[in-house]
Amino acid sequence: MAEPTHHVGLIGARGHVGAELLRLVLGHPQLDLAFASSRQLAKQPLRQLADDLPLDRSFELLDAQAVAKRAAAGVSAIFLALPNDLSAAYVEAIDAAAPGCAIIDLSADHRFDANWAYGLPEHHRAVLKGAKRIANPGCYATAAQIALAPLVDQLSGAPQIFGVSGYSGAGTTPSPKNDPEQLRDNLMPYKLAGHIHEREIARHLGHEVHFMPHVASFFRGISLTIHAPLTRDHDPASLLALYEERYAHEPLIHVQADIPFVRDATHKHLVTVGAMTTGERYAVVVATIDNLLKGAATQAVQNMNLALGLDELSGLPI
């Protein structure tokens, strides 16, 4: 096996997405994990996060200056998997010490910043190649944009997006949204106006949308049902053909005629779009995604590959 060509770091490795990122980086043939930093898991083995992670590698506790020093010593790229509003100190320190080190920020901190490349490869691949500052999209926002992009120039109004996520999307900090008892036999609506992913979708799609998120009792995966008002009529066959043509050369986008089920999306690196249904000047489509993979970790690896000049799908078994 060839030696890894790039050393990378991970900040904020605790949590469901952190575990997925670690698996992907450790299995990537061209990446070497230089460090993984976690305040809560410092000095504990990676296996403390998940049973299939190594026992002989441990988490570190690195502040912004320590990360910048490591970056300047030969780290090609860093994943920031921190909660929202915590990335600024790390970005500032890395900018000063190692401006050539690529940063992929999985939080929402830079998704509205024109100075950062928006990391949805299927729509922005050209600007992501060689980019040094990449804002990884949100999970709902990824699936919604993939599902709506083929129709955006035909929209006559704001699409209505009904979203249901597994409770892993609520993170690991205890709350009603990730409490299996409160979710048992239940569907929990939340943040029904002004959700950050509603604003993210609208900004990067270039069209107003209305988004209604819910959390359900399954662990991972997202299902979106989208009603899109159109300027002209389609039949289901022509709508399916439109999507198949748009995504014919995108290996991580699957288009099908049938309804995609959220259970089939889990542990997959794909967005699946299907169930193309039409009425008088409207269409309904359904999209599914694994919120921890293509909705987060998979996309972050795609973006890192593009930033480092690697094959976009390297390290992503599909």
C-alpha positions in Angstrom: 0.0 0.0 0.0 1.3 3.5 -0.9 2.3 5.8 1.9 -0.3 8.5 2.8 0.4 11.8 1.0 -1.3 14.2 3.4 -1.5 14.6 7.1 -4.8 15.9 8.5 -6.2 16.9 11.8 -9.7 16.7 13.4 -10.9 19.2 16.0 -14.1 18.5 18.0 -14.0 14.8 17.3 -16.6 13.9 20.0 -20.0 13.0 18.7 -21.7 11.0 16.0 -20.2 12.9 13.1 -16.8 12.8 14.7 -16.9 9.0 14.8 -17.8 8.8 11.1 -15.1 11.2 10.2 -12.5 9.2 12.1 -13.5 6.0 10.3 -13.3 7.7 6.9 -9.9 9.3 7.6 -8.4 6.2 9.1 -9.5 4.2 6.1 -8.4 6.7 3.5 -5.4 5.5 1.5 -3.9 8.9 1.1 -4.6 10.5 4.5 -2.8 10.1 7.8 -4.5 11.3 11.0 -2.0 13.6 12.6 -4.2 14.3 15.6 -7.8 14.2 16.9 -8.7 16.8 19.5 -11.6 16.5 21.9 -12.0 18.4 25.2 -14.3 15.7 26.7 -12.3 12.7 25.5 -8.7 14.0 25.9 -6.1 11.3 26.6 -8.7 8.6 26.1 -8.4 6.1 23.2 -10.3 6.7 20.0 -12.2 3.5 20.8 -13.9 5.4 23.6 -16.0 7.0 20.9 -16.9 3.9 19.0 -16.1 0.2 19.3 -14.6 -0.1 15.8 -12.0 2.7 16.3 -8.4 2.0 17.2 -7.3 1.4 20.8 -3.7 2.4 20.2 -4.6 6.0 19.2 -5.8 8.6 21.7 -7.5 11.9 21.6 -5.6 15.1 22.5 -6.6 18.4 24.0 -5.4 21.2 21.7 -6.3 24.8 22.0 -6.3 27.1 18.9 -2.6 28.0 19.2 -1.6 24.4 19.6 -3.6 23.4 16.5 -2.0 26.2 14.5 1.5 25.1 15.6 0.7 21.5 14.4 -0.7 22.9 11.2 2.4 24.8 10.5 4.5 21.7 11.1 3.2 19.9 8.0 -0.6 19.3 8.3 -2.3 19.7 4.9 -5.9 20.1 6.1 -8.0 20.3 9.2 -11.6 19.3 9.9 -13.4 21.6 12.3 -16.3 19.5 13.8 -17.2 21.9 16.5 -20.6 23.2 17.6 -21.7 26.4 16.0 -20.0 29.7 17.0 -16.8 28.0 18.2 -14.6 28.0 15.1 -13.3 31.6 15.0 -10.3 31.2 17.3 -9.1 28.2 15.4 -9.5 29.8 12.0 -7.7 33.0 13.1 -4.8 31.0 14.6 -4.5 28.8 11.5 -4.7 31.8 9.2 -1.8 33.4 11.0 0.5 30.4 11.3 -0.4 28.2 8.4 -2.5 30.0 5.7 -1.8 27.2 3.2 -3.5 24.6 5.5 -7.0 23.8 4.2 -9.9 24.0 6.6 -13.2 22.2 6.2 -15.7 23.6 8.8 -18.6 21.3 9.5 -20.4 23.9 11.6 -22.7 26.6 10.2 -20.3 29.4 11.0 -19.1 30.1 7.5 -22.0 28.9 5.3 -23.1 32.5 4.8 -19.6 33.9 4.3 -18.7 34.8 0.7 -15.0 34.4 1.5 -15.5 30.7 2.1 -16.3 28.1 -0.6 -19.7 26.4 -0.1 -18.9 22.7 0.0 -21.7 21.1 -2.1 -19.5 19.4 -4.7 -22.4 18.4 -7.1 -23.2 22.1 -7.5 -19.9 24.0 -6.8 -17.1 21.6 -7.7 -15.1 24.1 -9.7 -14.6 26.5 -6.8 -13.8 23.7 -4.4 -10.8 22.4 -6.2 -7.8 23.7 -4.4 -9.9 25.8 -2.0 -8.4 26.6 1.4 -11.5 27.5 3.3 -14.6 25.4 2.8 -17.9 25.5 4.6 -19.5 22.1 4.8 -23.3 22.3 4.1 -25.9 21.2 6.6 -27.6 17.8 6.2 -31.1 19.0 5.5 -29.7 21.7 3.2 -27.7 19.2 1.2 -30.6 16.9 0.4 -33.0 19.8 -0.2 -30.7 21.5 -2.7 -30.0 18.3 -4.5 -33.8 17.6 -4.7 -34.7 21.1 -5.9 -31.8 22.2 -8.2 -33.2 20.6 -11.4 -36.5 22.6 -10.9 -35.1 25.9 -9.6 -35.5 27.7 -13.0 -39.2 26.6 -13.2 -40.3 27.5 -9.7 -43.3 29.8 -9.5 -43.2 30.2 -5.7 -41.6 28.9 -2.5 -41.3 25.1 -2.3 -42.6 23.6 0.9 -40.1 21.2 2.5 -41.4 18.7 5.1 -38.3 17.1 6.8 -38.0 14.3 9.2 -34.6 13.4 10.8 -33.4 10.6 13.0 -32.5 11.8 16.5 -28.7 11.5 15.9 -29.2 14.9 14.1 -29.8 16.4 17.6 -26.3 15.6 18.7 -25.2 14.0 21.9 -26.1 16.7 24.4 -29.3 15.5 26.1 -32.5 17.1 25.0 -36.1 16.2 24.2 -35.0 15.8 20.5 -32.7 12.9 21.2 -34.5 11.3 24.1 -35.8 7.9 22.9 -38.5 7.9 25.6 -39.9 11.2 24.5 -39.7 10.2 20.8 -41.3 6.8 21.3 -44.4 6.5 19.1 -44.0 10.1 18.3 -43.0 12.7 15.7 -41.7 16.0 17.2 -41.9 19.2 15.2 -39.4 21.9 16.1 -38.1 25.3 14.9 -40.9 25.6 12.4 -39.9 29.2 11.4 -36.4 30.6 10.8 -34.5 27.3 10.9 -30.9 28.0 9.9 -31.2 25.3 7.2 -34.1 27.2 5.7 -31.9 30.2 5.3 -29.0 28.1 4.0 -31.1 26.4 1.4 -32.6 29.7 0.2 -29.2 31.4 0.0 -27.4 28.7 -2.0 -30.4 27.6 -4.1 -31.1 31.2 -4.9 -34.8 30.9 -4.2 -37.1 31.3 -1.2 -38.2 28.0 0.5 -40.3 27.1 3.5 -39.0 24.4 5.7 -40.7 22.4 8.4 -38.3 20.1 10.4 -39.3 17.2 12.6 -37.4 14.5 14.6 -38.5 10.9 14.8 -37.6 7.8 16.9 -35.2 6.3 14.4 -31.5 7.0 15.0 -30.0 8.1 11.6 -31.2 9.3 8.3 -33.4 12.0 6.8 -36.5 12.0 4.6 -37.7 15.2 2.8 -41.0 15.5 1.0 -41.0 18.6 -1.1 -43.9 20.3 -2.8 -42.6 22.6 -5.6 -45.0 25.0 -7.5 -44.0 25.3 -11.1 -44.5 27.6 -14.0 -45.4 24.7 -16.3 -46.8 21.2 -16.2 -44.7 18.0 -16.2 -45.7 14.4 -16.3 -43.9 12.0 -14.0 -41.9 10.5 -16.8 -40.5 13.8 -18.0 -39.7 14.9 -14.5 -37.8 11.7 -13.9 -35.9 12.2 -17.1 -35.0 15.7 -16.0 -33.5 14.5 -12.8 -31.7 11.5 -14.5 -30.1 13.9 -17.0 -29.1 16.4 -14.3 -27.4 13.8 -12.1 -26.2 11.3 -14.7 -22.6 11.8 -13.9 -22.9 12.2 -10.1 -22.0 8.9 -8.4 -23.3 10.0 -5.0 -26.7 11.1 -6.3 -29.2 8.3 -7.0 -32.4 9.0 -9.0 -35.2 6.5 -9.0 -38.9 6.4 -9.9 -40.0 4.8 -6.6 -40.3 6.4 -3.2 -36.9 6.3 -1.4 -37.1 5.0 2.1 -35.1 6.5 4.9 -34.1 3.0 6.2 -32.3 2.4 2.8 -30.3 5.7 3.1 -28.5 4.7 6.4 -24.8 3.9 6.2 -24.8 5.1 2.5 -22.8 7.9 1.0 -25.7 8.9 -1.3 -28.6 11.3 -1.7 -31.5 9.5 -3.2 -34.2 11.4 -5.0 -37.4 9.7 -6.2 -41.2 9.5 -6.2 -41.6 12.2 -8.8 -45.2 13.1 -8.7 -47.0 15.8 -10.6 -50.2 17.8 -10.6 -51.4 21.0 -12.2 -48.2 23.2 -12.2 -46.6 21.5 -9.3 -44.3 18.6 -8.5 -43.6 16.5 -5.4 -40.3 14.8 -4.9 -38.9 12.8 -2.0 -35.2 12.8 -1.0 -33.3 10.7 1.6 -29.8 11.1 3.0 -27.8 9.7 5.9 -27.4 12.9 8.0 -24.1 11.6 9.4 -22.5 10.6 6.1 -23.4 12.5 2.9 -25.1 15.0 5.2 -21.8 15.6 7.1 -18.7 13.3 7.1 -18.9 12.0 3.5 -19.3 15.5 2.1 -16.4 16.7 4.3 -14.1 14.1 2.8 -15.3 14.9 -0.7 -14.4 18.5 0.0 -11.0 17.7 1.5 -10.2 15.5 -1.5 -11.0 18.4 -3.8 -9.1 20.8 -1.7 -6.0 18.6 -1.7 -6.1 17.7 -5.4 -7.1 14.0 -4.8 -9.8 12.0 -6.5 -13.1 13.3 -5.1 -14.2 9.9 -4.1 -11.0 8.6 -2.7 -11.6 7.0 0.7 -15.3 6.7 0.1 -16.4 3.1 -0.6 -19.5 3.2 -2.9 
